[in-house]
Amino acid sequence: MPIPSPAPTRAELIDHLVRTRIAGDVATPRDNNLGHYRMLANGDRHYWLGLELGDRWADEQDVLAVMAERCGVVDDPEHRVGQDIIDPELTVGALERMAAVLRKAAEGRQRVLFATGHPGGLLDVHRATAQALRAAGCEIMEIPGGLTADEGYVFQFADVAVLERGATLWHTHSPAPMAAILDALERQGRPLPDLVVADHGWAGCAGQRGIDTVGYADCNDPALFLGEAEGTLAVVVPLDDHVVNPRFYDPMTAYLLEAAGLGSPSRILCTD
């Protein structure tokens, strides 16, 4: 079992996020961001991530305005290509808001469900958070067995629901795997989660179902930030959700857990 990472200070974490490109000058290019905003505004449900947005975000400029406010991307619509950014201050601020939700979950011994559509980057972030909440007395929910979605299998790996296809943990934006879990829980007469911690369509689907939901999203995945703006999701943390080394997320996770009262009070200067 990995030794928990000591938590950095806020300033150390911001420096680390920028150096590892989790925030700051991220790898996702500006034209990719704007293309996704346009597809969402045009009603392409693939980009809605399980949310029901109707025609409320049919203006691409409205989407860009929310992304500038909540993610920190460049707010100039004439900036069409080249570098785009995630404001690390917004990342850390959202982590602190997420920490408040996790603290409440721990105090209430809530039922919590974890899920990821980005196992290559965020699986261990979710696993470590689940482990900390279980230690605090929360019930980390077990999903029903035998579930399928999107031609794959929905199961849990290290307390985190994932989609598996062809013996591979699958990168997916689809809400279908989360819908399969929630539908199965209802069929079996089991309680739904009090809180979902997730990303991509897993988070969007849970929030749309009325479940308290917090999660992570990249600057080219605007739907969850729109959901946060509308109150469908409680907190969305802006970050690059798949940097080159998943260990780069460890200091961020340690900061989150300490802020929630779930982690070690020791700290260390972040290094990449």
C-alpha positions as CSV (number, residue, x, y, z in Angstrom):
1,M,0.0,0.0,0.0
2,P,1.5,3.4,-0.9
3,I,2.5,5.7,1.9
4,P,0.2,8.7,2.0
5,S,1.7,11.8,0.6
6,P,2.4,14.7,3.1
7,A,0.2,17.7,2.3
8,P,1.7,20.8,0.7
9,T,0.9,24.3,1.7
10,R,-1.5,26.2,-0.6
11,A,1.4,28.1,-2.2
12,E,3.4,24.9,-2.7
13,L,0.5,23.2,-4.3
14,I,-0.1,26.0,-6.7
15,D,3.5,25.9,-7.8
16,H,3.3,22.1,-8.2
17,L,0.1,22.3,-10.3
18,V,1.7,24.8,-12.7
19,R,5.0,22.9,-13.0
20,T,3.3,19.6,-13.7
21,R,0.7,21.3,-16.0
22,I,-2.2,20.0,-14.0
23,A,-3.2,23.7,-14.1
24,G,-1.6,26.8,-15.6
25,D,-0.5,26.3,-19.3
26,V,-2.2,23.0,-19.8
27,A,-1.7,20.6,-22.7
28,T,-5.2,20.9,-24.2
29,P,-5.0,23.4,-27.1
30,R,-7.4,26.4,-27.4
31,D,-9.0,25.2,-30.6
32,N,-9.9,21.9,-28.9
33,N,-11.5,23.7,-26.1
34,L,-13.6,26.0,-28.3
35,G,-14.6,23.1,-30.5
36,H,-16.0,21.3,-27.5
37,Y,-17.8,24.4,-26.4
38,R,-19.3,24.7,-29.8
39,M,-20.4,21.1,-30.0
40,L,-22.1,21.4,-26.6
41,A,-23.9,24.6,-27.6
42,N,-25.0,22.9,-30.8
43,G,-26.8,20.2,-28.8
44,D,-24.3,17.3,-29.2
45,R,-25.3,15.2,-26.2
46,H,-21.9,13.5,-26.2
47,Y,-20.6,16.7,-24.7
48,W,-23.4,17.1,-22.2
49,L,-21.9,14.3,-20.0
50,G,-25.3,13.1,-18.8
51,L,-26.7,16.5,-18.0
52,E,-30.0,17.8,-19.5
53,L,-29.0,21.2,-20.7
54,G,-31.9,21.9,-23.0
55,D,-31.4,25.0,-25.0
56,R,-30.1,27.1,-22.1
57,W,-26.5,27.0,-23.4
58,A,-27.1,27.4,-27.1
59,D,-24.8,30.4,-27.3
60,E,-21.2,29.3,-27.5
61,Q,-20.1,32.7,-25.9
62,D,-22.2,32.0,-22.8
63,V,-20.4,28.7,-22.4
64,L,-17.0,30.4,-22.8
65,A,-18.0,33.0,-20.2
66,V,-18.7,30.3,-17.6
67,M,-15.5,28.5,-18.5
68,A,-13.5,31.7,-18.0
69,E,-15.2,32.3,-14.7
70,R,-15.0,28.8,-13.3
71,C,-11.9,27.3,-15.0
72,G,-9.9,30.3,-15.9
73,V,-9.6,29.8,-19.7
74,V,-8.9,32.9,-21.8
75,D,-12.1,34.9,-22.0
76,D,-11.3,36.5,-25.4
77,P,-13.5,34.8,-28.1
78,E,-11.0,36.0,-30.7
79,H,-8.2,33.8,-29.2
80,R,-8.9,30.8,-31.4
81,V,-5.7,28.8,-31.4
82,G,-2.6,28.2,-29.3
83,Q,-2.2,28.0,-25.5
84,D,-5.1,28.0,-23.1
85,I,-5.0,27.9,-19.4
86,I,-6.5,26.7,-16.2
87,D,-6.2,29.1,-13.3
88,P,-4.5,27.2,-10.5
89,E,-6.1,29.5,-7.9
90,L,-9.5,28.3,-9.1
91,T,-8.3,24.7,-8.9
92,V,-7.2,25.1,-5.3
93,G,-10.3,27.1,-4.4
94,A,-12.5,24.3,-5.8
95,L,-10.5,21.7,-3.9
96,E,-11.2,23.6,-0.7
97,R,-14.9,23.7,-1.5
98,M,-14.8,19.9,-2.3
99,A,-13.0,19.4,1.1
100,A,-15.9,21.1,2.9
101,V,-18.3,18.6,1.2
102,L,-16.1,15.6,2.2
103,R,-15.9,16.9,5.7
104,K,-19.7,17.0,5.9
105,A,-19.9,13.5,4.5
106,A,-17.5,12.2,7.1
107,E,-19.3,13.9,9.9
108,G,-22.6,12.5,8.8
109,R,-21.2,9.0,8.1
110,Q,-22.7,9.2,4.6
111,R,-23.0,6.6,1.9
112,V,-20.5,7.6,-0.8
113,L,-20.0,6.3,-4.3
114,F,-16.8,6.9,-6.3
115,A,-16.5,6.5,-10.1
116,T,-14.2,7.6,-12.9
117,G,-14.2,7.8,-16.6
118,H,-10.5,8.7,-16.6
119,P,-8.8,5.7,-14.8
120,G,-5.5,6.5,-16.4
121,G,-5.3,9.8,-14.5
122,L,-7.7,10.0,-11.6
123,L,-8.3,6.5,-10.4
124,D,-5.9,6.8,-7.5
125,V,-7.2,10.3,-6.5
126,H,-10.6,8.7,-6.1
127,R,-9.2,5.5,-4.4
128,A,-7.3,7.6,-1.8
129,T,-10.3,9.7,-1.0
130,A,-12.5,6.7,-0.6
131,Q,-10.0,5.1,1.7
132,A,-9.9,8.3,3.9
133,L,-13.7,8.5,4.0
134,R,-14.0,4.9,5.0
135,A,-11.5,5.4,7.8
136,A,-13.7,8.3,9.0
137,G,-16.8,6.1,9.2
138,C,-18.4,6.6,5.8
139,E,-19.9,3.7,3.9
140,I,-18.1,3.4,0.6
141,M,-20.9,1.9,-1.5
142,E,-20.5,-1.4,-3.3
143,I,-22.2,-1.5,-6.7
144,P,-24.5,-4.3,-7.9
145,G,-22.7,-7.1,-9.7
146,G,-23.2,-8.1,-13.4
147,L,-23.7,-4.6,-14.8
148,T,-23.0,-3.7,-18.4
149,A,-23.1,-0.5,-20.3
150,D,-21.6,0.7,-23.6
151,E,-20.5,-2.8,-24.6
152,G,-18.5,-3.2,-21.5
153,Y,-18.7,-4.2,-17.9
154,V,-19.3,-1.9,-15.0
155,F,-17.4,-2.9,-11.8
156,Q,-15.4,-1.6,-8.9
157,F,-11.6,-1.5,-8.8
158,A,-10.0,-0.2,-5.6
159,D,-13.4,1.1,-4.4
160,V,-13.9,3.1,-7.6
161,A,-16.6,2.2,-10.3
162,V,-15.1,2.0,-13.7
163,L,-15.9,0.7,-17.2
164,E,-14.0,-2.3,-18.5
165,R,-13.8,-3.3,-22.2
166,G,-11.5,-5.9,-23.6
167,A,-9.6,-6.4,-20.3
168,T,-8.9,-2.6,-20.2
169,L,-10.2,0.1,-17.9
170,W,-11.9,2.4,-20.3
171,H,-11.7,6.1,-20.8
172,T,-15.3,7.2,-21.2
173,H,-17.4,10.3,-21.1
174,S,-20.6,8.3,-21.2
175,P,-23.3,8.6,-18.5
176,A,-24.5,5.1,-19.2
177,P,-22.3,3.3,-16.6
178,M,-23.5,5.5,-13.8
179,A,-27.1,5.1,-15.0
180,A,-26.7,1.3,-14.9
181,I,-25.5,1.5,-11.3
182,L,-28.3,3.8,-10.1
183,D,-31.0,1.9,-11.9
184,A,-29.8,-1.4,-10.5
185,L,-29.7,0.0,-6.9
186,E,-33.3,1.2,-7.4
187,R,-34.4,-2.2,-8.8
188,Q,-32.9,-3.9,-5.8
189,G,-34.5,-1.6,-3.3
190,R,-31.1,-0.4,-2.1
191,P,-30.5,3.2,-1.0
192,L,-28.9,5.6,-3.4
193,P,-25.7,7.3,-2.4
194,D,-25.8,10.4,-0.3
195,L,-22.8,11.7,-2.2
196,V,-21.1,10.9,-5.5
197,V,-17.5,11.8,-6.2
198,A,-16.7,11.3,-9.9
199,D,-15.9,12.9,-13.2
200,H,-17.1,12.9,-16.8
201,G,-20.5,11.4,-17.5
202,W,-20.5,9.5,-14.2
203,A,-20.7,12.8,-12.3
204,G,-23.1,14.4,-14.8
205,C,-25.6,11.5,-14.6
206,A,-25.5,11.4,-10.8
207,G,-26.0,15.2,-10.5
208,Q,-28.9,15.0,-13.0
209,R,-30.5,12.4,-10.9
210,G,-30.6,14.8,-7.9
211,I,-27.7,13.2,-6.0
212,D,-25.2,15.5,-4.3
213,T,-22.2,15.3,-6.6
214,V,-18.7,16.7,-6.6
215,G,-16.0,16.0,-9.2
216,Y,-13.2,16.9,-11.6
217,A,-13.3,18.2,-15.1
218,D,-10.8,19.4,-17.8
219,C,-11.1,22.7,-19.6
220,N,-12.4,21.0,-22.7
221,D,-15.3,19.4,-20.8
222,P,-17.6,22.3,-20.1
223,A,-20.8,20.5,-19.2
224,L,-19.9,19.8,-15.6
225,F,-19.0,23.5,-15.0
226,L,-22.3,24.5,-16.5
227,G,-23.9,22.0,-14.1
228,E,-22.1,23.6,-11.2
229,A,-23.2,27.1,-12.4
230,E,-26.8,25.8,-12.5
231,G,-26.5,24.1,-9.1
232,T,-26.9,20.5,-10.5
233,L,-23.4,19.7,-9.2
234,A,-22.1,21.0,-5.9
235,V,-18.4,21.4,-6.8
236,V,-16.3,20.9,-10.0
237,V,-12.5,21.1,-9.7
238,P,-10.8,22.4,-12.9
239,L,-7.7,20.5,-13.9
240,D,-6.0,18.6,-16.7
241,D,-7.5,15.2,-16.0
242,H,-4.7,13.1,-17.6
243,V,-1.2,14.4,-17.2
244,V,1.8,12.3,-18.1
245,N,2.4,10.9,-14.6
246,P,-0.6,10.1,-12.4
247,R,1.7,10.4,-9.3
248,F,1.6,14.2,-10.0
249,Y,-1.9,14.2,-8.5
250,D,-0.6,12.9,-5.1
251,P,0.1,16.3,-3.6
252,M,-3.3,17.6,-4.7
253,T,-5.0,14.6,-3.1
254,A,-3.0,15.1,0.1
255,Y,-4.0,18.8,0.2
256,L,-7.7,17.9,-0.4
257,L,-7.7,15.3,2.4
258,E,-6.0,17.5,4.9
259,A,-8.4,20.4,4.1
260,A,-11.2,18.0,4.7
261,G,-9.8,16.9,8.1
262,L,-9.1,13.4,6.7
263,G,-5.3,13.5,6.0
264,S,-1.9,13.8,7.6
265,P,-1.0,17.3,9.1
266,S,2.6,16.9,8.0
267,R,3.7,18.6,4.8
268,I,6.5,18.6,2.2
269,L,7.6,20.9,-0.6
270,C,6.1,19.5,-3.9
271,T,8.5,18.2,-6.4
272,D,7.9,16.9,-9.9
